[in-house]
Amino acid sequence: MARTPIVSRDMVPEEFREAFDDLTRETGGTITGGPGSITINSPEMSRRRSHLTGYLRFESTFPKPIQELAILATARAMDCPYIWNAHAPAARREGVSDALVDALRDRKPLPDMAPDEAAIIKYCTEFYKNHRVSSSTFQIALEQFGVQHLVEITALMGNYAQTAFFLNAFEVDLPAERTEPVLPVG
């Protein structure tokens, strides 16, 4: 159970009920799990945030395996089991090797990777470790992805770091049914 109760419509101030209704239309009036169960406490912020998340996840044209690797690298850097659990299976379905996913999870030496995989892992890892990206790492990522996709990948990383803040701070539980080993943290 998260640190906050499930939000119902009557708990939301009148001026935010339209945003609440928009966000809960497909879920029957509540959001009971995941980051949405936290962000719904601020319905208008949640609604605005969902537009960017939707674009980055479902409308951007950068390759899905790279998208999932960036999300996994963020989950690992932020020690966020919830994001890991949600995206490790997706990464595997998109063709990211089991060896790479498992090595990231367990903080083991990484296997040989394709140039685009190596570029995104280095970009993400360097940023989360140093809060900056060296000129050489940036240049390699820029050559691999182009400026538009590099901007979007960077936004995706920030979006998922924010999601990890919500999930970790509010202690959102993992779903009962999962296919991945729990991400070791600490």
Secondary structure, 3 states (H helix, E strand, C coil): CCCCCCCCHHHCCHHHHHHHHHHHHHHCCCCCCCCHHHHCCCHHHHHHHHHHHHHHHHHCCCCHHHHHHHHHHHHHHCCCHHHHHHHHHHHHHCCCCHHHHHHHHHCCCCCCCCHHHHHHHHHHHHHHHHCCCCHHHHHHHHHHHHHHHHHHHHHHHHHHHHHHHHHHHCCCCCCCCCCCCCCCCC
